């Protein structure tokens, strides 16, 4: 059973613990649902939320893992080191389910990973999937996790762009790097044989690159994949105030007026139509698959951008999984993750080569 306490209520409970001699480890757990709206319209809420039975046993087990509400405050370098170690571990562990060969290369002066399935049918050898990884624009948490299953399932080569990272290289460095790789791929691949996709920060970047390609008058790829993302860096959606990276457990960082500036933005206006594609003219963008989950901190960002695409007349699909956390498909063995990867692969295969 998961019990959700927003920070305000946690603070109040700490106060009660002090008054009554409770320590942090003995904070009373609320036994009822409560909600109070203050004079500013802010909701102070406690909810007792069971693990949903609609989620697979593996998913339920993962959701029930105890996670501290405290931020571990790791350094930028430690974050990047952890991410690199995890990617290398995944590269080995995924082979039993999704065999593929991984190599590093450089395209248009930009470092990339190239992920190649064991066999590529003749009719798919002129196709390529272009991935832009997640990791908050500050680390690479996705160039393996997001690519190996999709390369294997689609029997198509994937190129993962290892774009420059913030804070050293804020927007538009990642956009520029991705476009440089894309333009180089256009020399050997027709645009209808290229798909661009990403998760989390990579999902944000996917929308940004698509808008920039349209501005530059370059041919657009066959399809886009925006998974647990957003297209609005100027306004924070509701889900950011409710969920953390692990859904209802773990540290929560709700949006506040005093929040630290996003290092990815740099000095760019958050309403810039490339930085925040929701403010752009989206008409004419390629068919797009949006994928998220009900306890995703970027649920709002994903569904709002999907609405904007639909309102612009873009062919788009939205798939929302019940109960699961941000980018849950990185836990690649869960049944829902297998389903998500097959959904992605089917969408890409359906639109490539048209």
N, C-alpha and C positions, 0 to 999 in steps of 0.2 A: 504494500500500500504506500503510495507517494503522497506526502502532505506538503502543500505549497504554501510558503510564507514569504510574501514580498518583503523587501528590506525595511519598510516602515514598521511592519508588525514585528519583525525580528528585533528591531531596536526597542520597541515597546516591551517585548518579552524579556530582553536583557535588563531593562529597567525594573520590571517586576521581580526578576531573579535577584537583582541587587537588594531591593527592598525586603525580600523575604529570605535572603541568604542563599539563593540558588547560585550555582556556578554555571559557566557556559555549557558544561556537559549535562547539566540537569535542568535545562530550560523546559518548562512544561509544554507538552505537545498539545496543540489545540484539538479538542474532541468534537467540535461543531464547525459548521460553515458560517462565516460571518462576512458582512460587507457594509462599509460605511463610506458615503460620498462626502468629502469635505467641501468647504466654501469655494474652492478652486475647481471643483469638478473631478478631483483626483479620487480614485477608488482605492480604499484600503481594505484588502480582502484576504481572507483565509479560506482555502478550499481543501477538503480531504478527497484525494483523487486516486481511486484504485487503479491498478494496472489493468488495462482493457483486455478483455477476453478475446477480442477480435485480432489481437496481435499474436504471432506465432510463439510457441514456448521459448524458442531461442531469443526472440525479441523481448518477451516478458522478462526473461532472465537478465538480459543486458540492461533493461530499463530499471531493474530492481537493485543493481549494484550500488552500494553506498558511495556517495561522492561528497566531499567536503564543500561547504558553501564559501570557504575562504579562497580568495585569489592567491595562487602560488607565486605570483610576481616574478616569473622567470625572466631572465634577460633576453634581449633580442638574439644574441648569439646562441644562447642555450636553446631557444625556440627553434632556430634554424638547424642546430645540431640534432635536436630530437626529431625534427621533421625528416632530415636526411636519413637518420638511422631507421626510422619507421618505413620510409619508402624502400630502402634496401632490403629490409626484412620482408615486406610485402612482395617484392620482386621474386623472392625465393618461395614464400608460402603460397602464392597464388598459382604456381606452376601446376599443381595437381588438378586444379579445376580449370584453369585458363592458361594453357601453355603458350608461351610467347618468348621471343628473343628481344632483349633490351640492349640498346647501344646509345652512346652519346655522340653527338655530331655538332656541326655549326652550319646554319643556313642564313645567308645574308648577314653574316657577322654576329648572329644571335645564337647562343647555345641552345640545343634542343636534345630531347630524348627521342629516339626512334624505336617504336614498338612494332614488331613484326610477328604475325601469327605463323604457325608451322607451315601452313600451305595457303597460298592465295590463288583462287581460281583465275583462269585467264581473263574472264570478263570483269574481274575486280582489280586487275593489276594497274589500271590507270586511275584508280580511286585513292583518296587519302582523307583521313580524318585529322583535323587540326584541333588540338586540345590546349586550353589555357587553364592552368591549375589553380586550385584553391589554396588558402593559407593567409588570408587577411592582407594580401599584397605585401606581406613582410617575410614569408617563408614558403617553401615548396612542400605543401602537405598533400599534393594530388597528382603529380606527374606520373606516378605508377598506379596509385589507387584508382584513378579515373580512366586509365587507358588500357591496362592489360585485359580486363574482362571484355571491354568493347572491341578491342582488336581481335580477340579470340572469337567472339560471337559473330562479328560481321565478316571475319576473314579478310580484313582490310588493314593496311598499314596505318599507324597513328603517329603523328608528329606532335610532341608536347613541347610547347614553347617555354623555355626557362627564362622568362622575361626579367628585366631589371626590377629590383624590389625597393619598396619604401622602407624607411624614411629617406635613404640615400638618394633614391630616384622616384620622386612623386609623379603623379599624373602630369603629362601623358606618356611617360616613358614606356610603360607596359603596353599601351595602345600602339605606340610607334614600333616597338619590337615585334609585336604580333603582325602588324600590317606589313612590315618588312619581310617576314617569313612567308606570309600569304602571297605577296607579290612575286616572290621567288618561286613558290609552288605553281603560280599561274603560268610560268614559263614552260612547265612540263605537264600540267593538268588543266583540263577544262574546268571552269567554275562550277558547272553542274556535277562535277565529280569530286567536289570538296565540301566537307561539312565542318563547321566551327562550333565548338561546345566547351563548357566548363562548369565547375561546381563552386559554389560559394563566391569567393572573390573572382574566380574564373568565370562564374555565371554573370557577374557584374561586368567583367571585362568583355565577355562575348557580346553583350548588348552594346557596349561602348564601341567596340571595333566595327560592328555591323553598321552603326550610325555613321562612323567616320568613313567607312568604305563608300557608303552612299554619298556622303558629302564630296568625296574625292572623285566620284564618277567611275569608280572601279567596278568591275563585274562582281556581283554578289554570289556567295556560296549557295549550294543547293538547299541547305537547311541549317538551322541553328538549334543548339541545345542549351537551355538555361535552367540549371538545376540548383535549387536552394540559393537563389540569388536576389537581386534587386536592381531597379533602374532609377532609384531616387535617393541620392545622397544628401538631399537638402532637407528631407522630412523623414522622421522616424515612424515606422508603422507600429501598430498595437502589439504585435507579437514580440518585439524587442523588449517590451516592459513586462512580459509574462514568462518568456522562455530564455534559457541559457543554451550553451552549446550542447548540453545533455538533456535538453527539455526542461522538466520541472525540477530536476536535481542539479547540484553543482552551483557554482557562483553565478549570480545574476548581475548584469550591468545595464540597468534600465536607462533610457535616454534622459538626460537632464540638461538644463540650460548651461550648467557649469561644467559639462563634460569636456575632457581634453580634445583639442582639435584632431581630426583624423589625419595622420601623417601622409596618407595616400593623396589627399586633396591638394596639399601644398597651398598655393595662393589662388587656386582656381575657384571661381564662383560655383558653389554647389549646384546651382541651377543651370550651369553650362550644359547644352543639349548633348554633348558627347559624354561628359562625366556622368550626367544623369539623363539617360535616354528617354525617360518618361516625359521629358520636356521637349523632345525632338519630334520632327515629322517622321513618323514610323511607316508611313504608307509605302508599300512596295518592298518591304523587307521579306526575306525568305520564310517558308514554312518553319514554325518553331515549336519545339516540345518544351513545355515547362513542367518541372518535376519538383515536388516538395513533400513535406509531411506535416501532420497536424500539430506537433510540438516543436516545430522548427522555428528558431528565433527569426529567420528570414521568411517565414510563411507570408506575412503581410507584403513584404517586398516582392515576392514571387507572384502572388495572385494579383497584386496591383499592376505589375508590369504586364502580366498576361491580359488583363482587362484593357490596358492601353494598346496592346498589339491588336486585340480583337476590334476595338473601337476604330483603329486605323485600317481595318479590313485585311489584316494579315492572317493567313491560315495558321491557326495555332491550336495546340492541345494542352490541357492542364491535367496532370495526374497528381493527386494528393493521397498519401498513405496515412492511415489512421495511427495516432498515438506515438509515432516514432520521432526521434530527435533530428537535429540538423545533419544533413549529408549522411544519413544512416547507411547508405549503400557502401560506404567505405568499410563497414563490417561485412565483408563480401560473402561470408558463409550463411548469413541469415536468409531464410526463405524470402523475405520481402526484398532483400538486396538482390537476390537472384532474379526475382520478378522484375525489379526496377532495371537491372542491366539488360534483361531480355526486351523490356519495353523500349529502352533507348536504342538497342541494336536494331530492333524491328523498324522503328521510326526512321533511323538513318538509312537503312537498306532500302526502304520504300521510296525515299526521295532522291537517293543518289542515282545519277545517270539519266535523269528525266530530260 
